[in-house]
Amino acid sequence: MNHDDGVRGAPTAEARLTPVLGLFSATAVIVGGVIGSGVFLKPSQVAAATGGYVGLILTLWIACGLVNLCGALALAELSAMMPRAGGTYVFLREAYGSLWAFAWAWAEFCVIRSGSIASLAAAMAITLEELARAAARPLLPGMDRVIAIGSILALASINIVGTRWGGAVQNVTTVIKVAFVAFLAALPFVAIGSQPIDLAPLWPASLKAGLLATIGSAISAIMWAYDGWAQLPVVAEEVRHPERNVPRALITGLLLLIVLYAGANLAYHLTLPSSEIATAKATAVTAAEKLIPNFGGKLTLAMLVVSVFGAQNTNILAGPRVVFAVARDHRFLGPLRRVDPRFGTPALAIAALSAWSIVLVLAGDLYPDPKKRLYDVLTDYCIFGAALFYMAAVFAVFVLRRRRPDAPRPYRAWGYPALPAVFLVAYVFVLASMFWANKVECTSGLLLIGLGMAVYSVIARAEKKGPP
């Protein structure tokens, strides 16, 4: 297999990834990547930030899902148009140039993707720690970091060995967790002796300034729970018939997620009062234990392990493809664009991203607020930057429709231009809300993006001076 040894646009052949993922696997990348820890652990943050008004809470879960669906429709057009490894990186490069694309890849590597992997690893440690405590066998001090790092190393090894293996893990874990979230949604209606909670009042009498300020924290938590739907375009090069399967998988996956998330959160609030949800470490575990005493909690913890493991796998499957894509464009990153001749995977890119994710796990104790969990620190830290670039990627649909009106578009975004505009307007509010609620994390993310642009300028100057 030949490798591109020049900058973007060089006429030499470049390494290509083999299309091995079908429609089911593509949908599993979305659903399995999105359903991780958020729907099980984040409802407590949402309840605390919204005052526990169930009508408001369910509206936010559904509205955030529909907003992301509007964005998915737009990215489906770009993915069908440019089914290349890298997804958002490729879209930003073609719409705005290499600087903004590199800034995305930098943020993706340093914070967004690596932060997702690290936060899911932290969630894995939290879950296994709770499971061990429930079995009256508490873990030794420091084992949480060992578990988090071990899960990253295990999944990195699986995905280096082959995309088929990573896809197989994705398919199996996705089926299990979709079935379990549906089970949680139905549980209050079938559990013997369950007594549904009175949900009134559903809405606050008025939206006071204090509530509006804290809603940003709720939106940040919900957006984290939905984060991952944009991972499919990243691996579009490895999807069979991407012009057809990528749009279908994006739309099907988002609609299924909205139904599952709304159903699960309704079940939580039918089982537990909002005040109890707001203080629960793992809402799903507390609710299941109440409905199925002495068994429900342990079952949910076990399923949460599977869920987090599957979501970690999606990030380790998709994330290195961004590193691989940017390395195609820059000689400076040449080794990271190599495809392993034995396994057909970007092995060095997988190893590099996984190693940095481990660094973030180890650095979690450096956060200035000791009361904030490593999991919450990492999720708040990575979601703002991701939202900023998702907004830029969706706006790229407008840019490329204008610049390249005659380019082949196997799929054209349904509802254009209204639905992409809905996504953009909503994300302006989302970004403002998240910044208001988490200024330290958001400011850090912006500074990191600026640093990425500075790094790009250094690399660009070095490549101009280097040999052709």
Backbone hydrogen bonds, N-H to C=O, Kabsch-Sander energy under -0.5 kcal/mol:
donor,donor_aa,acceptor,acceptor_aa,energy
5,D,3,H,-0.6
8,R,329,D,-1.1
10,A,7,V,-1.9
20,V,18,T,-0.8
20,V,238,E,-1.6
21,L,238,E,-2.6
22,G,20,V,-0.5
26,A,22,G,-2.5
27,T,23,L,-2.5
28,A,24,F,-2.3
29,V,25,S,-1.8
30,I,26,A,-1.2
31,V,27,T,-2.7
32,G,28,A,-2.3
33,G,29,V,-1.0
34,V,30,I,-2.2
35,I,31,V,-2.7
36,G,34,V,-1.1
40,F,37,S,-0.9
41,L,37,S,-2.8
42,K,38,G,-2.4
44,S,41,L,-0.6
45,Q,42,K,-0.7
46,V,42,K,-2.0
47,A,43,P,-2.6
48,A,44,S,-2.2
49,A,45,Q,-1.8
50,T,46,V,-1.4
51,G,47,A,-0.6
52,G,47,A,-1.1
53,Y,50,T,-0.8
54,V,52,G,-0.8
55,G,202,L,-0.9
56,L,202,L,-1.4
57,I,53,Y,-2.4
58,L,54,V,-2.9
59,T,55,G,-2.0
60,L,56,L,-2.2
61,W,57,I,-2.1
62,I,58,L,-2.4
63,A,59,T,-3.1
64,C,60,L,-2.5
65,G,61,W,-1.4
66,L,62,I,-2.4
67,V,63,A,-2.5
68,N,64,C,-2.1
69,L,65,G,-1.8
70,C,66,L,-2.1
71,G,67,V,-1.7
72,A,68,N,-2.4
73,L,69,L,-2.2
74,A,70,C,-1.1
75,L,71,G,-2.5
76,A,72,A,-2.0
77,E,73,L,-1.0
78,L,74,A,-1.5
79,S,75,L,-2.7
80,A,76,A,-2.2
81,M,77,E,-1.7
82,M,78,L,-2.6
84,R,82,M,-2.4
86,G,234,V,-2.1
87,G,84,R,-1.5
87,G,233,P,-0.7
89,Y,86,G,-2.1
90,V,87,G,-0.6
91,F,87,G,-2.1
92,L,88,T,-2.8
93,R,89,Y,-2.0
94,E,90,V,-2.3
95,A,91,F,-1.8
96,Y,92,L,-3.0
97,G,92,L,-0.8
97,G,93,R,-1.2
101,A,97,G,-1.5
102,F,98,S,-2.8
103,A,99,L,-2.3
104,W,100,W,-1.9
105,A,101,A,-2.3
106,W,102,F,-3.0
107,A,103,A,-2.4
108,E,104,W,-3.3
109,F,105,A,-2.5
110,C,106,W,-3.0
111,V,107,A,-2.6
112,I,107,A,-2.6
113,R,108,E,-2.1
114,S,108,E,-1.3
115,G,111,V,-2.1
116,S,112,I,-1.7
117,I,113,R,-2.6
118,A,114,S,-2.7
119,S,115,G,-2.7
120,L,116,S,-2.4
121,A,117,I,-2.0
122,A,118,A,-2.2
123,A,119,S,-2.3
124,M,120,L,-2.2
125,A,121,A,-2.0
126,I,122,A,-2.5
127,T,123,A,-2.5
128,L,124,M,-2.5
129,E,125,A,-2.2
130,E,126,I,-2.1
131,L,127,T,-2.5
132,A,128,L,-2.4
133,R,129,E,-2.0
134,A,130,E,-2.4
135,A,131,L,-1.3
136,A,133,R,-1.6
137,R,132,A,-3.2
143,M,140,L,-1.9
145,R,142,G,-0.5
146,V,142,G,-1.2
147,I,143,M,-2.7
148,A,144,D,-2.2
149,I,145,R,-2.6
150,G,146,V,-2.5
151,S,147,I,-2.3
152,I,148,A,-1.5
153,L,149,I,-2.3
154,A,150,G,-2.3
155,L,151,S,-2.0
156,A,152,I,-2.3
157,S,153,L,-2.0
158,I,154,A,-1.9
159,N,155,L,-2.3
160,I,156,A,-1.7
161,V,157,S,-1.9
162,G,158,I,-1.0
166,G,162,G,-1.9
167,G,163,T,-3.0
168,A,164,R,-2.4
169,V,165,W,-2.3
170,Q,166,G,-1.9
171,N,167,G,-2.6
172,V,168,A,-2.3
173,T,169,V,-2.3
174,T,170,Q,-2.2
175,V,171,N,-2.1
176,I,172,V,-1.9
177,K,173,T,-2.4
178,V,174,T,-2.6
179,A,175,V,-1.9
180,F,176,I,-1.9
181,V,177,K,-2.7
182,A,178,V,-2.2
183,F,179,A,-1.9
184,L,180,F,-2.5
185,A,181,V,-2.1
186,A,182,A,-1.6
187,L,183,F,-1.6
189,F,186,A,-1.4
190,V,186,A,-0.7
190,V,187,L,-1.3
191,A,187,L,-2.6
194,S,191,A,-1.6
197,I,270,L,-2.2
208,K,206,S,-1.3
212,L,208,K,-2.4
213,A,209,A,-2.0
214,T,210,G,-1.6
215,I,211,L,-1.7
216,G,212,L,-0.6
216,G,213,A,-0.6
217,S,214,T,-1.0
218,A,214,T,-1.3
219,I,215,I,-2.9
220,S,216,G,-2.3
221,A,217,S,-2.0
222,I,218,A,-2.5
223,M,219,I,-3.0
224,W,220,S,-1.8
225,A,221,A,-1.8
226,Y,222,I,-1.7
227,D,223,M,-1.2
229,W,226,Y,-1.0
231,Q,228,G,-1.7
232,L,229,W,-0.7
234,V,231,Q,-0.5
235,V,231,Q,-0.9
235,V,232,L,-1.4
236,A,233,P,-1.2
238,E,235,V,-2.0
239,V,236,A,-1.6
240,R,21,L,-3.0
244,R,241,H,-1.6
245,N,241,H,-2.9
246,V,242,P,-1.5
248,R,244,R,-1.4
249,A,245,N,-2.5
250,L,246,V,-2.4
251,I,247,P,-2.2
252,T,248,R,-2.5
253,G,249,A,-2.6
254,L,250,L,-2.1
255,L,251,I,-2.1
256,L,252,T,-2.2
257,L,253,G,-2.1
258,I,254,L,-2.2
259,V,255,L,-1.8
260,L,256,L,-2.4
261,Y,257,L,-2.9
262,A,258,I,-2.3
263,G,259,V,-2.2
264,A,260,L,-2.5
265,N,261,Y,-2.3
266,L,262,A,-2.1
267,A,263,G,-2.0
268,Y,264,A,-2.2
269,H,265,N,-1.9
270,L,266,L,-1.6
271,T,267,A,-1.1
271,T,268,Y,-0.5
272,L,268,Y,-2.8
276,E,273,P,-0.8
277,I,273,P,-2.0
278,A,274,S,-2.5
279,T,275,S,-0.6
279,T,276,E,-0.6
280,A,276,E,-0.6
280,A,277,I,-1.1
283,T,40,F,-0.6
284,A,40,F,-1.4
286,T,282,A,-2.1
287,A,283,T,-2.6
288,A,284,A,-2.4
289,E,285,V,-2.2
290,K,286,T,-1.6
291,L,287,A,-1.9
292,I,288,A,-2.7
295,F,292,I,-1.6
296,G,292,I,-3.5
299,L,295,F,-2.5
300,T,296,G,-2.4
301,L,297,G,-2.3
302,A,298,K,-2.2
303,M,299,L,-2.4
304,L,300,T,-2.4
305,V,301,L,-1.8
306,V,302,A,-1.6
307,S,303,M,-2.6
308,V,304,L,-2.8
309,F,305,V,-2.3
310,G,306,V,-2.3
311,A,307,S,-2.2
312,Q,308,V,-2.7
313,N,309,F,-2.1
314,T,310,G,-1.9
315,N,311,A,-1.9
316,I,312,Q,-2.4
317,L,313,N,-2.1
318,A,314,T,-2.9
319,G,315,N,-2.6
321,R,318,A,-1.5
322,V,318,A,-0.6
322,V,319,G,-1.6
323,V,319,G,-1.1
324,F,320,P,-2.8
325,A,321,R,-2.1
326,V,322,V,-2.5
327,A,323,V,-1.9
328,R,324,F,-1.1
329,D,325,A,-0.7
329,D,326,V,-0.7
330,H,326,V,-0.7
333,L,330,H,-1.4
334,G,331,R,-2.2
336,L,333,L,-1.8
337,R,334,G,-2.0
338,R,335,P,-1.3
340,D,338,R,-0.5
340,D,345,T,-3.0
344,G,340,D,-2.9
347,A,345,T,-2.1
350,I,346,P,-2.2
351,A,347,A,-2.4
352,A,348,L,-2.5
353,L,349,A,-2.2
354,S,350,I,-2.2
355,A,351,A,-2.2
356,W,352,A,-2.0
357,S,353,L,-2.0
358,I,354,S,-1.8
359,V,355,A,-1.6
360,L,356,W,-1.9
361,V,357,S,-1.8
362,L,358,I,-2.2
363,A,359,V,-1.8
364,G,360,L,-0.5
364,G,361,V,-0.9
365,D,362,L,-0.5
366,L,363,A,-2.0
367,Y,364,G,-1.4
372,K,369,D,-1.4
377,V,373,R,-2.5
378,L,374,L,-2.4
379,T,375,Y,-2.1
380,D,376,D,-2.3
381,Y,377,V,-1.8
382,C,378,L,-1.8
383,I,379,T,-1.8
384,F,380,D,-0.7
386,A,382,C,-1.6
387,A,383,I,-2.4
388,L,384,F,-2.1
389,F,385,G,-1.9
390,Y,386,A,-2.5
391,M,387,A,-2.0
392,A,388,L,-1.5
393,A,389,F,-2.4
394,V,390,Y,-2.3
395,F,391,M,-2.1
396,A,392,A,-1.0
397,V,394,V,-1.5
398,F,394,V,-0.5
398,F,395,F,-0.7
399,V,395,F,-1.7
400,L,396,A,-2.9
401,R,397,V,-1.9
402,R,398,F,-1.4
403,R,399,V,-2.6
404,R,400,L,-2.5
407,A,404,R,-1.4
416,Y,413,A,-1.4
418,A,415,G,-0.7
419,L,415,G,-2.2
421,A,417,P,-1.7
422,V,418,A,-2.1
423,F,419,L,-2.1
424,L,420,P,-2.2
425,V,421,A,-2.6
426,A,422,V,-2.5
427,Y,423,F,-2.3
428,V,424,L,-1.6
429,F,425,V,-1.5
430,V,426,A,-2.4
431,L,427,Y,-3.0
432,A,428,V,-2.1
433,S,429,F,-2.6
434,M,430,V,-2.6
435,F,431,L,-2.4
436,W,432,A,-2.1
437,A,433,S,-2.0
438,N,434,M,-2.6
442,C,438,N,-2.3
443,T,439,K,-2.6
444,S,440,V,-2.1
445,G,441,E,-2.0
446,L,442,C,-2.2
447,L,443,T,-2.4
448,L,444,S,-2.1
449,I,445,G,-1.9
450,G,446,L,-2.3
451,L,447,L,-2.1
452,G,448,L,-1.9
453,M,449,I,-1.7
454,A,450,G,-1.7
455,V,451,L,-2.4
456,Y,452,G,-2.3
457,S,453,M,-1.9
458,V,454,A,-1.6
459,I,455,V,-2.4
460,A,456,Y,-3.2
461,R,457,S,-1.9
462,A,458,V,-2.1
463,E,459,I,-2.4
464,K,460,A,-1.7
465,K,461,R,-1.6
466,G,462,A,-1.1
